[in-house]
Amino acid sequence: MSTKEKILEEVLVEELTSLNNEIILYNDDVNTFDHVIDTLIRVCNHTSEQAEQCSIIVHYKGKCTVKTGSLDELKPQCTQLLEAGLSAEIV
């Protein structure tokens, strides 16, 4: 394998792994379904159906992946979820 091919392969692997980050939303006893749904629509660009399904999963399972992507893309979204009073983290 040439040096150029090796560098290209490393870049492709880095791009693939950088997209494997997830925002996990956790259940709490504070926020209403409407607030969670409205926040997911506003912050994560979910459709109303996606947001509703995520809120139901969070309620019954305790957590749900609400967004995947690069770390740079997810950081501001996770911050907005936290500022809205939701419990979330990037993994």
SEPA-836811 format. One record per atom (N, C-alpha, C): residue number from 0; residue in one letter; atom name; x, y, z. Coordinates in steps of 0.001 Angstrom, whole numbers, plus 500000, padded with zeros to 6 digits. Layout:
<recs>
+-----+-----+------+--------+--------+--------+
!   n ! res ! atom !     c1 !     c2 !     c3 !
+-----+-----+------+--------+--------+--------+
! NUM !   a !   CA !      X !      Y !      Z !
...
+-----+-----+------+--------+--------+--------+
</recs>
This chain:
<recs>
+-----+-----+------+--------+--------+--------+
!   n ! res ! atom !     c1 !     c2 !     c3 !
+-----+-----+------+--------+--------+--------+
!   0 !   m !    N ! 500859 ! 498830 ! 500000 !
!   0 !   m !   CA ! 500000 ! 500000 ! 500000 !
!   0 !   m !    C ! 500909 ! 501239 ! 500000 !
!   1 !   s !    N ! 500613 ! 502159 ! 499104 !
!   1 !   s !   CA ! 501418 ! 503377 ! 499013 !
!   1 !   s !    C ! 501080 ! 504324 ! 500165 !
!   2 !   t !    N ! 501944 ! 505282 ! 500376 !
!   2 !   t !   CA ! 501723 ! 506275 ! 501429 !
!   2 !   t !    C ! 500446 ! 507052 ! 501165 !
!   3 !   k !    N ! 500214 ! 507395 ! 499903 !
!   3 !   k !   CA ! 499005 ! 508147 ! 499545 !
!   3 !   k !    C ! 497748 ! 507333 ! 499861 !
!   4 !   e !    N ! 497766 ! 506036 ! 499533 !
!   4 !   e !   CA ! 496622 ! 505173 ! 499819 !
!   4 !   e !    C ! 496398 ! 505031 ! 501322 !
!   5 !   k !    N ! 497500 ! 504925 ! 502072 !
!   5 !   k !   CA ! 497397 ! 504784 ! 503523 !
!   5 !   k !    C ! 496784 ! 506041 ! 504143 !
!   6 !   i !    N ! 497206 ! 507211 ! 503686 !
!   6 !   i !   CA ! 496658 ! 508472 ! 504196 !
!   6 !   i !    C ! 495176 ! 508569 ! 503855 !
!   7 !   l !    N ! 494807 ! 508230 ! 502626 !
!   7 !   l !   CA ! 493407 ! 508272 ! 502211 !
!   7 !   l !    C ! 492561 ! 507335 ! 503072 !
!   8 !   e !    N ! 493086 ! 506141 ! 503337 !
!   8 !   e !   CA ! 492365 ! 505181 ! 504172 !
!   8 !   e !    C ! 492180 ! 505730 ! 505585 !
!   9 !   e !    N ! 493216 ! 506353 ! 506150 !
!   9 !   e !   CA ! 493111 ! 506929 ! 507494 !
!   9 !   e !    C ! 492063 ! 508033 ! 507537 !
!  10 !   v !    N ! 492000 ! 508856 ! 506508 !
!  10 !   v !   CA ! 491020 ! 509939 ! 506445 !
!  10 !   v !    C ! 489611 ! 509363 ! 506373 !
!  11 !   l !    N ! 489415 ! 508341 ! 505557 !
!  11 !   l !   CA ! 488096 ! 507721 ! 505437 !
!  11 !   l !    C ! 487653 ! 507085 ! 506750 !
!  12 !   v !    N ! 488567 ! 506423 ! 507439 !
!  12 !   v !   CA ! 488237 ! 505806 ! 508723 !
!  12 !   v !    C ! 487880 ! 506884 ! 509732 !
!  13 !   e !    N ! 488638 ! 507981 ! 509742 !
!  13 !   e !   CA ! 488349 ! 509076 ! 510667 !
!  13 !   e !    C ! 486984 ! 509683 ! 510391 !
!  14 !   e !    N ! 486632 ! 509844 ! 509113 !
!  14 !   e !   CA ! 485319 ! 510392 ! 508765 !
!  14 !   e !    C ! 484209 ! 509462 ! 509234 !
!  15 !   l !    N ! 484396 ! 508174 ! 509062 !
!  15 !   l !   CA ! 483372 ! 507217 ! 509479 !
!  15 !   l !    C ! 483196 ! 507213 ! 510989 !
!  16 !   t !    N ! 484297 ! 507222 ! 511724 !
!  16 !   t !   CA ! 484175 ! 507184 ! 513174 !
!  16 !   t !    C ! 483646 ! 508497 ! 513730 !
!  17 !   s !    N ! 483891 ! 509602 ! 513057 !
!  17 !   s !   CA ! 483418 ! 510888 ! 513572 !
!  17 !   s !    C ! 481902 ! 511013 ! 513453 !
!  18 !   l !    N ! 481284 ! 510219 ! 512601 !
!  18 !   l !   CA ! 479834 ! 510261 ! 512442 !
!  18 !   l !    C ! 479116 ! 509311 ! 513393 !
!  19 !   n !    N ! 479874 ! 508598 ! 514209 !
!  19 !   n !   CA ! 479275 ! 507613 ! 515101 !
!  19 !   n !    C ! 478917 ! 508174 ! 516468 !
!  20 !   n !    N ! 478940 ! 509473 ! 516616 !
!  20 !   n !   CA ! 478546 ! 510087 ! 517888 !
!  20 !   n !    C ! 477024 ! 510163 ! 517950 !
!  21 !   e !    N ! 476493 ! 510074 ! 519175 !
!  21 !   e !   CA ! 475045 ! 510103 ! 519366 !
!  21 !   e !    C ! 474690 ! 511027 ! 520516 !
!  22 !   i !    N ! 473561 ! 511710 ! 520378 !
!  22 !   i !   CA ! 472977 ! 512397 ! 521523 !
!  22 !   i !    C ! 471957 ! 511448 ! 522131 !
!  23 !   i !    N ! 472160 ! 511142 ! 523398 !
!  23 !   i !   CA ! 471228 ! 510289 ! 524135 !
!  23 !   i !    C ! 470390 ! 511193 ! 525031 !
!  24 !   l !    N ! 469082 ! 511066 ! 524919 !
!  24 !   l !   CA ! 468153 ! 511802 ! 525768 !
!  24 !   l !    C ! 467660 ! 510859 ! 526853 !
!  25 !   y !    N ! 467674 ! 511344 ! 528100 !
!  25 !   y !   CA ! 467274 ! 510518 ! 529244 !
!  25 !   y !    C ! 465940 ! 510977 ! 529808 !
!  26 !   n !    N ! 465236 ! 510032 ! 530405 !
!  26 !   n !   CA ! 463956 ! 510315 ! 531040 !
!  26 !   n !    C ! 464154 ! 511112 ! 532327 !
!  27 !   d !    N ! 463200 ! 511946 ! 532644 !
!  27 !   d !   CA ! 463179 ! 512643 ! 533928 !
!  27 !   d !    C ! 461727 ! 512780 ! 534368 !
!  28 !   d !    N ! 461540 ! 513234 ! 535575 !
!  28 !   d !   CA ! 460188 ! 513394 ! 536111 !
!  28 !   d !    C ! 459743 ! 514852 ! 536097 !
!  29 !   v !    N ! 460442 ! 515680 ! 535324 !
!  29 !   v !   CA ! 460198 ! 517116 ! 535354 !
!  29 !   v !    C ! 459510 ! 517612 ! 534088 !
!  30 !   n !    N ! 460026 ! 517224 ! 532940 !
!  30 !   n !   CA ! 459558 ! 517787 ! 531670 !
!  30 !   n !    C ! 458319 ! 517071 ! 531133 !
!  31 !   t !    N ! 457442 ! 517854 ! 530515 !
!  31 !   t !   CA ! 456229 ! 517303 ! 529916 !
!  31 !   t !    C ! 456540 ! 516731 ! 528540 !
!  32 !   f !    N ! 455677 ! 515873 ! 528059 !
!  32 !   f !   CA ! 455824 ! 515343 ! 526707 !
!  32 !   f !    C ! 455864 ! 516489 ! 525701 !
!  33 !   d !    N ! 454978 ! 517456 ! 525861 !
!  33 !   d !   CA ! 454922 ! 518584 ! 524915 !
!  33 !   d !    C ! 456233 ! 519350 ! 524876 !
!  34 !   h !    N ! 456836 ! 519587 ! 526037 !
!  34 !   h !   CA ! 458108 ! 520319 ! 526073 !
!  34 !   h !    C ! 459213 ! 519526 ! 525376 !
!  35 !   v !    N ! 459278 ! 518224 ! 525648 !
!  35 !   v !   CA ! 460295 ! 517376 ! 525015 !
!  35 !   v !    C ! 460090 ! 517360 ! 523507 !
!  36 !   i !    N ! 458872 ! 517177 ! 523073 !
!  36 !   i !   CA ! 458560 ! 517123 ! 521641 !
!  36 !   i !    C ! 458906 ! 518448 ! 520966 !
!  37 !   d !    N ! 458458 ! 519551 ! 521539 !
!  37 !   d !   CA ! 458748 ! 520867 ! 520958 !
!  37 !   d !    C ! 460248 ! 521131 ! 520886 !
!  38 !   t !    N ! 460987 ! 520719 ! 521921 !
!  38 !   t !   CA ! 462428 ! 520941 ! 521951 !
!  38 !   t !    C ! 463141 ! 520094 ! 520900 !
!  39 !   l !    N ! 462732 ! 518840 ! 520745 !
!  39 !   l !   CA ! 463357 ! 517981 ! 519728 !
!  39 !   l !    C ! 463088 ! 518508 ! 518320 !
!  40 !   i !    N ! 461906 ! 519029 ! 518095 !
!  40 !   i !   CA ! 461587 ! 519608 ! 516781 !
!  40 !   i !    C ! 462463 ! 520827 ! 516532 !
!  41 !   r !    N ! 462576 ! 521688 ! 517522 !
!  41 !   r !   CA ! 463333 ! 522936 ! 517374 !
!  41 !   r !    C ! 464839 ! 522695 ! 517285 !
!  42 !   v !    N ! 465382 ! 521856 ! 518161 !
!  42 !   v !   CA ! 466834 ! 521693 ! 518270 !
!  42 !   v !    C ! 467380 ! 520648 ! 517297 !
!  43 !   c !    N ! 466696 ! 519519 ! 517191 !
!  43 !   c !   CA ! 467210 ! 518392 ! 516401 !
!  43 !   c !    C ! 466570 ! 518281 ! 515021 !
!  44 !   n !    N ! 465698 ! 519229 ! 514691 !
!  44 !   n !   CA ! 465000 ! 519227 ! 513400 !
!  44 !   n !    C ! 464192 ! 517953 ! 513163 !
!  45 !   h !    N ! 463629 ! 517413 ! 514240 !
!  45 !   h !   CA ! 462766 ! 516241 ! 514104 !
!  45 !   h !    C ! 461420 ! 516659 ! 513508 !
!  46 !   t !    N ! 460772 ! 515720 ! 512849 !
!  46 !   t !   CA ! 459374 ! 515919 ! 512498 !
!  46 !   t !    C ! 458580 ! 515729 ! 513786 !
!  47 !   s !    N ! 457327 ! 516127 ! 513785 !
!  47 !   s !   CA ! 456523 ! 515939 ! 514995 !
!  47 !   s !    C ! 456390 ! 514455 ! 515335 !
!  48 !   e !    N ! 456314 ! 513611 ! 514307 !
!  48 !   e !   CA ! 456202 ! 512167 ! 514536 !
!  48 !   e !    C ! 457474 ! 511613 ! 515158 !
!  49 !   q !    N ! 458643 ! 512022 ! 514633 !
!  49 !   q !   CA ! 459917 ! 511558 ! 515199 !
!  49 !   q !    C ! 460039 ! 511978 ! 516655 !
!  50 !   a !    N ! 459737 ! 513231 ! 516927 !
!  50 !   a !   CA ! 459863 ! 513763 ! 518280 !
!  50 !   a !    C ! 458928 ! 513042 ! 519242 !
!  51 !   e !    N ! 457714 ! 512781 ! 518788 !
!  51 !   e !   CA ! 456749 ! 512070 ! 519634 !
!  51 !   e !    C ! 457221 ! 510653 ! 519928 !
!  52 !   q !    N ! 457727 ! 509961 ! 518909 !
!  52 !   q !   CA ! 458220 ! 508599 ! 519105 !
!  52 !   q !    C ! 459404 ! 508570 ! 520066 !
!  53 !   c !    N ! 460321 ! 509522 ! 519910 !
!  53 !   c !   CA ! 461469 ! 509588 ! 520816 !
!  53 !   c !    C ! 461021 ! 509840 ! 522249 !
!  54 !   s !    N ! 460047 ! 510729 ! 522429 !
!  54 !   s !   CA ! 459581 ! 511027 ! 523789 !
!  54 !   s !    C ! 458928 ! 509803 ! 524427 !
!  55 !   i !    N ! 458228 ! 509019 ! 523640 !
!  55 !   i !   CA ! 457600 ! 507792 ! 524168 !
!  55 !   i !    C ! 458664 ! 506755 ! 524529 !
!  56 !   i !    N ! 459674 ! 506609 ! 523666 !
!  56 !   i !   CA ! 460771 ! 505669 ! 523951 !
!  56 !   i !    C ! 461493 ! 506083 ! 525227 !
!  57 !   v !    N ! 461794 ! 507370 ! 525358 !
!  57 !   v !   CA ! 462470 ! 507868 ! 526556 !
!  57 !   v !    C ! 461626 ! 507579 ! 527794 !
!  58 !   h !    N ! 460338 ! 507797 ! 527694 !
!  58 !   h !   CA ! 459443 ! 507584 ! 528834 !
!  58 !   h !    C ! 459439 ! 506122 ! 529290 !
!  59 !   y !    N ! 459348 ! 505195 ! 528330 !
!  59 !   y !   CA ! 459220 ! 503784 ! 528685 !
!  59 !   y !    C ! 460542 ! 503054 ! 528830 !
!  60 !   k !    N ! 461570 ! 503457 ! 528075 !
!  60 !   k !   CA ! 462861 ! 502758 ! 528110 !
!  60 !   k !    C ! 463904 ! 503489 ! 528963 !
!  61 !   g !    N ! 463648 ! 504764 ! 529275 !
!  61 !   g !   CA ! 464585 ! 505514 ! 530097 !
!  61 !   g !    C ! 465575 ! 506356 ! 529318 !
!  62 !   k !    N ! 465765 ! 506013 ! 528040 !
!  62 !   k !   CA ! 466676 ! 506783 ! 527201 !
!  62 !   k !    C ! 466420 ! 506471 ! 525737 !
!  63 !   c !    N ! 466930 ! 507363 ! 524871 !
!  63 !   c !   CA ! 466753 ! 507183 ! 523435 !
!  63 !   c !    C ! 467808 ! 507996 ! 522696 !
!  64 !   t !    N ! 468356 ! 507430 ! 521635 !
!  64 !   t !   CA ! 469238 ! 508191 ! 520755 !
!  64 !   t !    C ! 468353 ! 509112 ! 519922 !
!  65 !   v !    N ! 468595 ! 510423 ! 520027 !
!  65 !   v !   CA ! 467756 ! 511379 ! 519315 !
!  65 !   v !    C ! 468460 ! 512017 ! 518121 !
!  66 !   k !    N ! 469792 ! 511861 ! 518043 !
!  66 !   k !   CA ! 470522 ! 512450 ! 516921 !
!  66 !   k !    C ! 471882 ! 511769 ! 516807 !
!  67 !   t !    N ! 472337 ! 511531 ! 515581 !
!  67 !   t !   CA ! 473681 ! 511019 ! 515338 !
!  67 !   t !    C ! 474380 ! 511970 ! 514380 !
!  68 !   g !    N ! 475689 ! 511985 ! 514463 !
!  68 !   g !   CA ! 476452 ! 512837 ! 513561 !
!  68 !   g !    C ! 477837 ! 513108 ! 514091 !
!  69 !   s !    N ! 478467 ! 514126 ! 513534 !
!  69 !   s !   CA ! 479813 ! 514492 ! 513963 !
!  69 !   s !    C ! 479735 ! 515213 ! 515299 !
!  70 !   l !    N ! 480806 ! 515137 ! 516037 !
!  70 !   l !   CA ! 480862 ! 515779 ! 517344 !
!  70 !   l !    C ! 480643 ! 517286 ! 517219 !
!  71 !   d !    N ! 481234 ! 517900 ! 516205 !
!  71 !   d !   CA ! 481084 ! 519345 ! 516002 !
!  71 !   d !    C ! 479625 ! 519730 ! 515765 !
!  72 !   e !    N ! 478881 ! 518868 ! 515082 !
!  72 !   e !   CA ! 477475 ! 519123 ! 514800 !
!  72 !   e !    C ! 476611 ! 518914 ! 516056 !
!  73 !   l !    N ! 476964 ! 517902 ! 516844 !
!  73 !   l !   CA ! 476122 ! 517520 ! 517978 !
!  73 !   l !    C ! 476321 ! 518377 ! 519220 !
!  74 !   k !    N ! 477527 ! 518908 ! 519419 !
!  74 !   k !   CA ! 477804 ! 519687 ! 520635 !
!  74 !   k !    C ! 476814 ! 520836 ! 520843 !
!  75 !   p !    N ! 476600 ! 521705 ! 519833 !
!  75 !   p !   CA ! 475659 ! 522804 ! 520071 !
!  75 !   p !    C ! 474222 ! 522318 ! 520270 !
!  76 !   q !    N ! 473847 ! 521235 ! 519619 !
!  76 !   q !   CA ! 472493 ! 520703 ! 519797 !
!  76 !   q !    C ! 472314 ! 520145 ! 521203 !
!  77 !   c !    N ! 473305 ! 519423 ! 521693 !
!  77 !   c !   CA ! 473218 ! 518867 ! 523040 !
!  77 !   c !    C ! 473168 ! 519998 ! 524066 !
!  78 !   t !    N ! 473950 ! 521031 ! 523848 !
!  78 !   t !   CA ! 473934 ! 522192 ! 524738 !
!  78 !   t !    C ! 472544 ! 522820 ! 524782 !
!  79 !   q !    N ! 471903 ! 522945 ! 523625 !
!  79 !   q !   CA ! 470557 ! 523517 ! 523576 !
!  79 !   q !    C ! 469546 ! 522635 ! 524309 !
!  80 !   l !    N ! 469689 ! 521321 ! 524184 !
!  80 !   l !   CA ! 468795 ! 520411 ! 524905 !
!  80 !   l !    C ! 468968 ! 520591 ! 526414 !
!  81 !   l !    N ! 470223 ! 520693 ! 526852 !
!  81 !   l !   CA ! 470500 ! 520886 ! 528281 !
!  81 !   l !    C ! 469966 ! 522226 ! 528759 !
!  82 !   e !    N ! 470145 ! 523273 ! 527946 !
!  82 !   e !   CA ! 469647 ! 524593 ! 528319 !
!  82 !   e !    C ! 468122 ! 524626 ! 528394 !
!  83 !   a !    N ! 467469 ! 523730 ! 527663 !
!  83 !   a !   CA ! 466004 ! 523639 ! 527702 !
!  83 !   a !    C ! 465536 ! 522800 ! 528892 !
!  84 !   g !    N ! 466480 ! 522317 ! 529693 !
!  84 !   g !   CA ! 466125 ! 521576 ! 530892 !
!  84 !   g !    C ! 466034 ! 520069 ! 530699 !
!  85 !   l !    N ! 466421 ! 519576 ! 529522 !
!  85 !   l !   CA ! 466380 ! 518144 ! 529269 !
!  85 !   l !    C ! 467690 ! 517510 ! 529744 !
!  86 !   s !    N ! 467663 ! 516220 ! 529944 !
!  86 !   s !   CA ! 468850 ! 515477 ! 530374 !
!  86 !   s !    C ! 469392 ! 514722 ! 529157 !
!  87 !   a !    N ! 470589 ! 515128 ! 528708 !
!  87 !   a !   CA ! 471150 ! 514537 ! 527494 !
!  87 !   a !    C ! 472661 ! 514533 ! 527573 !
!  88 !   e !    N ! 473277 ! 513644 ! 526796 !
!  88 !   e !   CA ! 474727 ! 513609 ! 526684 !
!  88 !   e !    C ! 475126 ! 513074 ! 525321 !
!  89 !   i !    N ! 476354 ! 513348 ! 524926 !
!  89 !   i !   CA ! 476910 ! 512826 ! 523686 !
!  89 !   i !    C ! 477770 ! 511628 ! 524031 !
!  90 !   v !    N ! 477534 ! 510531 ! 523321 !
!  90 !   v !   CA ! 478347 ! 509317 ! 523523 !
!  90 !   v !    C ! 478954 ! 508887 ! 522208 !
+-----+-----+------+--------+--------+--------+
</recs>
